[in-house]
Amino acid sequence: MNDVLISTEGKVGRIRLNRPKAIHALTTAMCVAILEALAAWREDTTVEAVMIDHAASPDGDPKYSRGFCAGGDIRMLAQSGADDGAAARDFFRAEYRMNHALFTFVKPIVAFMDGITMGGGVGISQPARYRVATENTKFAMPETGIGLFPDVGGGWYLSRLPGRIGQYLAVTGQRIDGAECLALGLASHYLPSEALDEAKARILADPQAIDAVLDELSVPAPDAKIEAHRTDIDRLFASDTLEDILAALASDGGEWAARQLMTLGGKSPQSMKVSLKLLLDGATMPTFEDEMRQEFAVACRVVQRHDFIEGVRALIVDKDNAPRWNPATPDGVSDHLIDQIFAPLPADQAWTPQQ
């Protein structure tokens, strides 16, 4: 079975993720295949738009409908990280080239964020001009829980959200729904899931009518729950220093702040500090290419460090949900360590866009 189905239907290039047992999580081969398709469609004047979603089940298997894309091949990355890291570096290089190719693609892209849209799924949906959320959307960058960080452009996208919401989402890994995605600009449209088949069929029939089709089928989204906490988020997550955020949450005295403090207590201190630094830099990054180059350097180092290998063991392999982070506390994660993780790679090892 092909893990990604690539075809041209009429004047639309189609990318359909097809790895249902892993909620369509990306592999290196999938990223390479998508890259090759984008390169061909970029030059093909008969292709007017690109559509990204996941394949439908041929036999009604419910596994197909759980989500759009749950991320990347985490087990492979951890196994590689525990070894020489070469396979992990190959994955990140291909994935980030795919992310960059989507970001710079001139023709309109429509991504359907129906169901779980996390990690790598964020990376393939956020570059799209049209990002369709539904009542099923579950959007998150949960990487601090496994010792990683919100990559695939997370430093770019999250740092550009209103107020301090990006920092809040990055360190807590909080899930948000389709209505919240629309309110924050992470989604461009909100459609009922029952309207998706019609939307896709009409876009395939006339890709010049994408705006009209999505506008016509959109419905008013429910109130965005995150708005109720905007003031608290901006106040309590105001600092780019993890220790300041923890102190603000601890001294607040409110129930919401106490829940956030408990959440952060389970995350990797190293990953939270990496995430805050990533967003601080990302807010002023000159280009998305620069963002990808930095994220690649960070990913190459983090994937071979203790916290990522331990986080995957605790949450995905053994499932004891009791990671033993090292350093175990924020004060053990020195500025020097963060500087080492963020140092540019030598020119012969650095990430470059697909030529």
Stockholm file with secondary structure:
# STOCKHOLM 1.0

chainA/1-355         MNDVLISTEGKVGRIRLNRPKAIHALTTAMCVAILEALAAWREDTTVEAVMIDHAASPDGDPKYSRGFCAGGDIRMLAQSGADDGAAARDFFRAEYRMNHALFTFVKPIVAFMDGITMGGGVGISQPARYRVATENTKFAMPETGIGLFPDVGGGWYLSRLPGRIGQYLAVTGQRIDGAECLALGLASHYLPSEALDEAKARILADPQAIDAVLDELSVPAPDAKIEAHRTDIDRLFASDTLEDILAALASDGGEWAARQLMTLGGKSPQSMKVSLKLLLDGATMPTFEDEMRQEFAVACRVVQRHDFIEGVRALIVDKDNAPRWNPATPDGVSDHLIDQIFAPLPADQAWTPQQ
#=GR chainA/1-355 SS CCSEEEEEETTEEEEEECCGGGTTCBCHHHHHHHHHHHHHHHHCTTCCEEEEEECCCSSCCGGGGSEEECCBCHHHHHHHHHTTSHHHHHHHHHHHHHHHHHHHCCSCEEEEECSEEETHHHHHHTTSSEEEECTTCEEECCGGGGTCCCCTTHHHHGGGSSTTHHHHHHHHCCCEEHHHHHHHTSCSEECCGGGHHHHHHHHHHCGGGHHHHHHHHCCCCCCCGGGGGHHHHHHHTCCSSHHHHHHHHHHHCCHHHHHHHHHHHTSCHHHHHHHHHHHHHHTTCSCHHHHHHHHHHHHHHHTTSHHHHHHHIIIIISCCCCCCCSSCSGGGSCHHHHHHHHSCCCTTTSCCCCC
#=GC SS_cons         CCSEEEEEETTEEEEEECCGGGTTCBCHHHHHHHHHHHHHHHHCTTCCEEEEEECCCSSCCGGGGSEEECCBCHHHHHHHHHTTSHHHHHHHHHHHHHHHHHHHCCSCEEEEECSEEETHHHHHHTTSSEEEECTTCEEECCGGGGTCCCCTTHHHHGGGSSTTHHHHHHHHCCCEEHHHHHHHTSCSEECCGGGHHHHHHHHHHCGGGHHHHHHHHCCCCCCCGGGGGHHHHHHHTCCSSHHHHHHHHHHHCCHHHHHHHHHHHTSCHHHHHHHHHHHHHHTTCSCHHHHHHHHHHHHHHHTTSHHHHHHHIIIIISCCCCCCCSSCSGGGSCHHHHHHHHSCCCTTTSCCCCC
//
